[in-house]
Amino acid sequence: MKSILTACLLFFLQSSIIAETIDLKAGLVIKKSVIVNANTYNLNASIGVKQALIVIEGKDITVDFNHAILQGSNDKTRPDEFYGLAILVKKGSKNIIIKNALIHGYKIAILADSADNITIDKCDLSYNWRQHLQSNREREDVSDWMSYHHNEHDEWFRYGAAIYLRKCNKATITNNTVTGGQCALMMTGCEKAEVTDNNFSFNSAIGIGMYRSSNNRIYHNRLDYNVRGFSYGKYKRGQDSAGILVFEQCSNNIFAFNTATHSGDGFFLWAGQTTMDTGEGGCNDNFLYGNDFSYAPTNGVEVTFSRNLIMKNIIKNCDHGVWGGYSYDTDITDNIFENNKIGIAIEHGQNINIVLNQFTNDKTGVKLWSREKQPADWIYAQKRNTLSRNYWIATNQFNSTPLAFDLMGTDTIVLSGNKKTDVTAYLKLGDRIDNFDSSRDEEPLDMEYQKDERLKTIKAVKLPETIVPQGLQEMRITEWGPYDFRYPLVWLKNIDSTGIYQFEILGPKGNWGIKKINGFEIIEKKENSFPSTITAKADKNIQNRSIELSYAGPVFVNALGKPQDGNNSFAFQEFQPLCKWDINWYKWDGIHDPAKEYTNFIKLFDETPVYSTTADKIDYTWWGAIGKGLPADSFATVATTKMILEENTYHISITADDYAKLFIDNHEVINAWDSQYTELDENTNHRISIKLKAGEHSFKFVHAEKTGLATMQFYIKPERDFK
């Protein structure tokens, strides 16, 4: 009887400990299980991510945030200015559960460092840090490109994250929501994680990212619309955004039954710099099974310099369904390819099986090729055999495909039992084709594919329900990332050859009306519900044009994650200064090297320019020479103009590679005259906000290029409301 009473007492005491409630505060260290009082906590973190706002430390701890809201960066309104680390699970902690947290406004919401068996469950970690994108409808900006090549010292911190796991074993990340950020879940050095049933959609870069992380299972997640660098009908770069990113020595991971649609790449895998420098290792033996990677502006699946298994996936309406450059010992089996530019494209592949796939309406079904020579500075090519060879392509079905096979520069290709229906051209053979065998291609082939042992361990689940609008035309990239269909938006769809503007009116349920117009004449408008359209003609003599609409309908969450009432307004704004830029280009020599003394460099401008022109705007990206017969490297640019402006605060920025300065009214306002600014693409953009009086103002943009890519872009717009 005594033992029973003792046990009951212990249970009561333990329950009391678990049920303890606390308030959140800066500097809080949690070392036991707690329940957070369900309030809103407006707490700013320290600048940087070295010191966390709240620390969880110890073993066997459950922190139930009880749907409390933790809001950071309360002194900021722009997401690219958010700062700080909200929650740190400290190194050495074990069996930690974090659940029911709502954390917004930080550079990183939750960081777990070398913690085993951490669980993050049912948390909403939306609307944390994200970059202000410079690319727009008409032009791409190089500063928006991502780069993941190094993360040995947490270089990925610069991109922010809702969840960042560092050297964590057996983590469980389940039933969480991340939207309106840049990167949702980033993992480095992690093993045996289970990432299931999360919704990481509508972020501006990455749904799930992995670096040196192996033996993990990624199941049944919604990873849609993680995209940037896309303008429908204009350009489709992706800028290295992806639903799933697998970078640098990540092996034996299983990715099953995820939707990663409408992302820069659906799945983006690269062996890593280690492999490129040594020829060893790679991101090998990953298993992609039953996922939907459709509507990628670039590649549904990119797998390079590695061996992997790609099976039973859906890949529709992508530029390339599978891009497999330098893949080897890889199987691409029983996938559905539809409406892609190229279904499967492999450069310098080896020992590849392409079997049981279905191709429908792809412009080209399978393209295989190689270059005659490898880049001289590629150590990988010096260490590895990179010949394109040994393909078995069998029992595939080609339907309504203009060209089934486009083959060149490859040794040993065997076609067996492939079927074709309404195929315009079955086979295109280029040069350097050896040992090509299609003798049995017309013979029926019954084949039962040998199943991978890992199929036995894959959970029997279906793809997550598709709840997002489908189609490349549905991707609208705003200055803060992909439009998520939850708030009213005036979207400029097209400007036709006569200068007529065509707008889409998008948003939740409700009605809209015209509130105020400046610089536009409305030609036609459809019904006042969503979605709808407006056609308008711009008055080119007015430089600050806008169409403001009223909104009446349900409460909504705006682009920055702020709740808005049902009576609101939304607008399209366009600022096009009425000015002409005078632009001169010069060729510089060692005497005027921009890396040396600037005052000596500008003496170059006393000489005759190699070329001069005028332009309405400064929007240049040079992949080669300025123009025919003009320099590609070692050149300088000076662009000057005068603008008549109303009194206002103006947001002004430039993107430049390699060196740049901006002057307003002969005062230097941006100084980017240092090569450090071109080491990372995102550092090539430089922004200021400056109050200018009404009247005429002079602008001078000085630029110098050394080698490689060159870019020079200028942006200006008056103050707008970011709330």
N, C-alpha and C positions, 0 to 999 in steps of 0.2 A: 504493500500500500504506500509505503514511504517513497519507493522508487517511482511510482506513478505520479505522486504529488510533485516530486522533484522534477520529473520530466515536464509536467504541465507548467510548473513555475519557469523552467528554462525556456519553454516555448513562448510563454507570455512575455518574458523579458526580451527574447529575440524579436518577437513581433513588435514590441514597443520600440526597439531600436530601429527596426526597418521602417516603422511608421513615423519616425521623427520628421518634422517639417522644418524647413529653413527658408530664409529669404536669400536671394542672390546679392552679392556685393563684390566690388573690385578687390582682388587679393585673396578671395576665398579659397581655402584648401580643403577639399572633401576627402576624408579618410575612412568614412563608413557609409553605410546605406542611408539614403535620405529621400524625402519627397519635397519637392520645391513648391512653395506656395504659388498658386496660379495667378500671378500678377504680370504686368508689363514692367520690365527692368531696362531702363535706358542707361546703359553703362558703356562708356567709351573705354577701349583697351589702350594699351601703350602703343606708341608708334613702332612699326616693325612687328616681327612675330617671335622674337626671342623671349619675351616675357608675356605669359598668358594672363588673361583677365581672371580666369578660374582654373584651378588645377585639381585633377582627380588623381589620387595616389594611394596605392595599396593593393589588397587582394580581396576578392569576393565581395565586391561593392556594386550595389544597384542604385543608380541615380535616376529617379523618376521625376522629370521636369514638369509633369502634370499639366502639359500644354501651356506652361509659362512662356512668355515672349522675352527673348534677350535681344535687345536692339543696340547695335553699336554705331559708331561714327555719327553721333547725333549732331555734331557740328558741321556735317557735310551733307550735300544733296546729290552730288554726282557720284555714281558708282565707281568711277575710276579714281576717286579720292578716298574710298573706304580704306580702313586700315585696322591692323591689330589681329591678334589671335584670341578667340573667345574662350575655347575649352582646350586644355592640354591634359591628355592622359599620360602621366609621367612614366619615364623609362623604368622598366622592371615591374610595372603593375600587371596584375593577372586577374582574369575572371571579372572584368568590368562590364556592366550593362548601363548604357545610356539610352533612355527612351523618352518619347513624348516631348521632345524639345523643339522649340521654334526659335531659330537663331538667324538673324539677318544683320547686314550692314558691316561685316568684317572682311578682312583680307582672307582669313581662313577661319571657318566656323569651328571645326573639331580637328585637332591634330593628335594622333596616337603615336607615341614613340616607343618602339621596342616593347610593346605590350602584347601578351599572349591571351587568347580567348576573349578578345574584346567584342562586345555586341553593340551595334547601333541600330535601334529599332523604332520605327514609327516617328521619325523626326522630320520636320520641315525645315530645311536649311537653304531656302531660296533667297534670292536677292542679296547675295553677297557681292564681293568685288568683281568687276568686269571692265575690260578696256573700252574706251570710247573709240569706235571704229571710224576711220577716215574714208574708207571706200564708200562709194555711193552708187546711185543708179547708173551713172554715166562712166565712172572711172574707178579703177582699182588703185589702191594705195599700198605700197610695199610694206609700210609700217604695221599693217594688220596681219602679216604672216607670222605664224607660230614656228617655234623651233624647239625640239625636245632632245637634241643630240647629247646633252650632258645633264646628268642629275646626281652625280656622285656626292655633291655638296648641296643638295636640295635646291638646285637652280630652278626647279619647277615652282618654287614658292612665288616667283615673280608673276606667275599667272593666277595666283590665288586658287582656292579650292573650298568647296563646302566640307568635304571630308578628305583628309590627307593621312594616309597610313604609312608609317616608316618602320620597316623591319618588324612587322607584326605577323605572328603566326596564328592560324586558326581563327581569324576574325570572321564575324558574322555581320553582314550589312544587309538589312532586310526591311522592306515596307517603308522606305524613306522617300521623300519628295525633294527634288532640287530643280528649280526652274529660275530663269532670270538671272543666272550667274554666268561665269565663264567656264569653269571646270567643276564638275560635280564630284566624282570620286577619283582621287589620284593615289596610286599605290606604288611604293618603291621598296624593293627588297622584301616582299611579302610572300608567304607560303601558306597553302592550304586554307585560303579564305573561301567562304561561301557568300556570294553576292546575289541575292534573289529578290524578286518581286518589288524592285524599286522603280520609281518613275523619275528618271533623270532626263527630262526633255526640255526643249526650248532654251538651251544655253548657247553661248556664243563661241564655244570651242570644243569641249570634250565631255562626253557622257561618263565613260569609265576609261582611265588611263593607267597603264602598267609599265614599270621599268624594273628590270631584273627581278621579276616576280613570276614564280613558277608553281605548278601543281595547285592552281586555284580553279574554282568552279563558278562560272558566271551564268546564271539561269534566269529566264523568265522576267527580264527587265525591259521596261520601256525606255528607249534611248533615242527618241526621235527628235528631229530638228535641232541637232547640235551642229551649227553651221555658221559660216561666215564666208566672205569672198565670193558672193554669187549675186548676179543680177540677171533676171530672166530675159533671155534674148540678147544680152549684152556680153557677159563674160561668166565663166563658171570655173573658178579657180579652187574654191574650198579653203585655200590658205592653210592647209594642214589641220583643219577641224575634222572631227570624226566622232561617230557614235561610240566606237571602241578603238582605243589606241594601245598597241602592243609594241614596245620599243626596247631594244637592247637586252638580249639574253633572257627572254621570257619563254619558258618551255613547259610542255605538258599541261597546259591549261585547257579547260573545256568551256566552250561558249555555246550554249544550247537554248533554243526557244526564246531568243531576244528579238525585239523589233528595234532596229537601228536604221530607220528610214530617214530620208530628207536631211542627211548629215553630209558634211564635206566629203569624207569617205564613210561608208557604212562601217567598215572594219579596216584599220590601217596598221599593218605589221611591217616592221623593218628590223633586220637582224641586229643592227647596232654598230656603233663606231668601233667597238672592240673587234668585231668580225671584219670590218672593212680594213682595219689596220694590221690584222694578223692572219686572216683567212680562216680562223677557228671559230667554233661555237655557232651562235645564231639563235633565232626564236623558233625552236624546232618542236615538232610533234604536238602542236596545238590542234585541237579538234573543234571545227566549226560545224555545228549540226542543227538543222531545223530553224535557222534564223531568217529574218526578213531584212535584207540590206538594200531595199529598193530606193529609187529616187535620190541617188547620190549625184551631185553635179560632176564629180570626178569618177571615183571607183567604188563600186559596191563592195568589193573586197580587194585590198592590196596586200600581197604577201611577197616579200622580196628577200633574196639571199638566204633562204631557209627551206626546211621541209615540213609540210603540214598536210592535214586532211580536211577537205572542204566537201561537206556532204549534206544533201537534202535541204539546201538553202534556197530562198526565193530572192532573185536579183533582177529587178525590172527597172527600165527607164533610167539607166546610168550611162555615163560616157563609156566606161569599160565595166563589164560585169565583174570579171576577175582580172586584175593586173598582177602577173606573177613573175616579174623580171628576176632572173637568176635563181628562180626556185629550182629545187632538185628533190628527187625521191618523193614527189608530191602527188596525191590523188585528188582529183576533182570529179566527184561522183554524185550522180542522181540529183543534180540541182536544176532549178527552173530559171532559164534566162529568157528575158522578153523585152523587146523594144530598146535594147542597148545599142550604142554605136558599134561596139565590138563585144561579143559575149565573153570570150576568153582571149586575152592577149598576153603572150609570154615571150620575153626577150632572153636569149641565152639560157633557156631552161634545160634540165637534164633529168632523164629517167622519170618522165611524167606520164601518168595514166589519166586520160580524159574519157570517162565511160558513163553511160546511162543518163546523160544529161539531155534536157529538152531545150531547144533553141526555137523561139518564135518571134518573127519580125525583127530580129537583130540585123543590122545592116551587114555585118560580117559575123559569122559564127565563131570561128577559131582563127586567130592570127599568130603565127610563129615566125620568128626572125632572129637575125644576129647581125652584129657589125663585123667587118673584116678585121678590125684592130680594136684593142681595148685602150682606154686612156693610159698614157705612160706612167702617170703618178698614182694609179690604183694599186695599192699593195695587194688587195684581194685578188686581182687578176694575175699578179705575179706569183701568188701562193696557191691558187686554185685553177683547175681546168675549167674554163668558162665556155667551151664549145657548146653550141646548141645541138642536142642530140637525144636520141632514144625516147620517142613518143609512141605510146600505144593509144589509139583513139578508136573506141569501139562502142557499138550499140547506142549511139546518140541519135536523137531525132531532130531533124532540121525542118521547120515549117515556115513557109512564107519568108524565107531568108534570101536576100539578093545574092549574097556570096557565102557559101558554107565554109570554105577553107582558103586562107591566104597564107602561103608558105614560102619561105626563102631562107637561105643561109643555115640549113639544118641537116644533120646526118641521122638517118635511120628513123623514118616515120612509117608506122604500120596502121592502115585503116582497115577496120574489120566490122562488118555488119551494121554500118550506119545507115539510117533511113532518111529519105528526103521527100518532102511534099511541097510543091510550088516553090522550088528553089531556082532562081534565075541562072546563077552560075555556081556550079558545085565546087570547082577546084581552080585556084589560081596558083601556078607554080612559078616562082621567081628563080634567081640564079643561086648557085651553090647549094643545090639540093642533091644529096647522095643517099642511096639505099632507100628509096621511096617505094613502098609496097602497098598497092591498093587492090591487089589481085583478088582478095576475098571480101572486098567491101560490099559487093552486091549479094553476097550469101547471107542468109539469115543466121543470126548467132544468138543462141540461148545462153545467157550467162547469169549465174548467181554470184553476186559479188561477195567476197569473203569479208565478213563483218569485223569491224574493229572491236577488240575486247572491251573498249571503254563504253561501247553501246550498252553493255549490261549495267553500267553504273549511272547512266543518264536517267534522270527522273522522268516519269511519264507525264509530261505537262504539255499544254498547247501554247502556241504563241499568245502573248498578251493581246487582249482585244484592241483592234485598231480604232482609236478614238480621234485621230488627227486627220485633217483634210489631206487628200492624196493628190500628188502631182507636183512637178517641178515649178509650175506656175504659182503654186501656193506658198513658195518660199519668198518672203519679203524681208530683206535684211535692213533693219533700221540702224541708226547710229549706236544703239545699245544691243544689237543682236537680232535674232529672228523674231518676227511678229508672232504672237501666241494666240491670236483670235479672241482674247478676253477683254479687250478694251476698244473703244471706237477709234478709227484711224482713217485719215484721208491719204490714200496711196496713189502717187503718180505712176500710172501704168505705162503711158506712152505719150510722146510728143510726135505728131505725124509730120509729114513733109511740108505741110502748109503752116505749121506752128501751132496747131490745135492741141490742147492738153486734154488727155483722157484720164480721169480719176476713178478709182474704186472707192466706195464708201463701205468700210468694213466694221464689224463690231458685234457685240452681243445683241440679244433681243432688245427692241426698243425702237424709237423713232428719232429722226434727226431733221433739222431745218437749217436754212441759210440764215446766219446771224450777221455777218459782216464780210464785205468783199473789198479788197484793195488791189488794184492793178490787174484785175481779171474781169472779163465779161462772160457771164454764164450763157452758153448757147443751148444746152439741153441738160435736163436732169430727170432721173427716173423717180420711182416712188420713194417716199421718205422713210422706208424701213431698211433693214440690213439684210443682205448686201444690196448695194445700189451703185449707180454711176453718175458722174457729172462730166460734161464736156464744156471746156472753157477756152477762151482766147486771151492770151496775155498781152498786156500793154507794155511793149518793150521800152517805153519811155519812163516807166516807173521801175526803180531798181529794188524796192522792198515790197514784194507782192505777197498777198495772203488770201486764203479762203477760210473763214472761221464758221464752223457749224455748231448748232446747239444739239444737245443730247438729252433725251428724256427716256428713261428706262430703268432697268435694275441697277443696283449698286454694282460697281466693277472695280477691278484692281488694275491700276495703270501700268505703264511700261517699267516704272521704277518700284513696283510692288506696293504702292500706296493705295488704300481703299478710297474710292471716290463715290459721292452720292449720285443719285439718279437724275439730277438736274445739273448738267455740266456743259462744257464746250470743248471742242477739239478743232485742230486747224492744220492746214498745209501752209508752210512758209517758204519763200524762195527769195534769196538776196543775190542779185546779179548787178554788181557795180557798173555804172555807165562810164566805162573807161577803156583806153587802149594801152597796152603795155608795149614799150619800146625795148627790144631784146637784142643784145649783141653777144656774139661768141668770140672767144679768143683762144689761141693755142699757146700754152705756157711751156717754158723750158726750165732747166735746173736753176737758172738765176731767179725765176719767179715761182719757185716751188711753194705751193700753199701750205705745206707742212712746216715751212720755215717762217720767216718774219712776215706778218700780214701787211705791214706798211710797205714792204718791198714788193710783195705780191701785187698790190693794187696799182703799182706803176705800169703793169701790163696794160691797163686800160687807157694809157696814153697812146698806145699803138693802134693801128688799123685793125678792126675786127675781121675775122675770117668769114663771118656771115652776120647779116642783120635782118630782122623782120619785125612785124607787129602782130599782136594777138589780143583777143578779148580776155583771155585768162592764161595763167601759168599752170600748165598741166603736161609735164613731160616725164616719160620713162624711156630711157634709152638702153636697149639690150645690146646695142652695137654702136655704130656711128651716128652722129647728129643727123646727118643726111648724106646724100651721095657726094663723094669726094671730100667729105668733112671728117674731122677727127672723131674717134671712138673713145680715146683716153687722153689724159693730160690736156683738158680744155677747161675754160672758165666761162661763166655766163653772168651777165649783168642785165637785170630787167627793171625798168623804172616806169612809173605811172603816177597820175594824180587822180584822186577821187574826191568828189563833193559829197559829204556825208552829213546826215542829221546828227545832232548831239545824242550820244548814247554810249553805253559800254559795248565794245566789240570783242568778240572771240576770234582771235586770229591765230592761225597756225601754218607752219610750213613742214613739208617732208622733203628731206634732201639727203643725197648720198653723192659725194663724200663730205664736203665742207659747205657751210652756209652761214650767212648773216642776213638779218632783216633790219632795215632802217625805216622809221616813220618820221617825217619832218626832220630829217638829218640826224635823228637820235637812234642809236642802236637799241633795239628792243628784243632781239633774239640773237644770241651768239652760240652757234653750233660749229665753231671752227676748230674741231678736234676729231681725230679719227675714231675716238672711243665711241662716238655716237653711231657709228656704222657697224660695230661689232655684233649687235643684235638688231634685227629688223625693227622691232617695236621702239627702239631708241632713235629712229630716224625722223620721228615726228616731234615737233616742238610747238608748244601752245602758250599763249599769253591771253589775258583779258586786260583791256586798256580802255579808259574812258577818253573819248575824243569829242572836242567841241564841234559845233556846227560850222561847216565851211569846207574849204579845200585842204586836202592833206596829201603830201607826197610820200610815195613808197619806193624803196629800192631793195631788191633781192639780189644778193651776191652769192654765187655758187661756184664751186670748183670740183672737178672730177679727177681722180687719179686713175684707177683701173677698174675694170669689171662693170657691173650694173651701175647706171647713173639715173638719178631721178631728181625732179625739181617740181614741187607742187605748192600752190598757195591757196589758202582758204580764209574767208572772212564772212562773218555774219553778226548781226546785232544781237544784243542780249535777248534771251528768251526764257520762259518760265520752265524750270526743270521739276517742279513739284508734282 
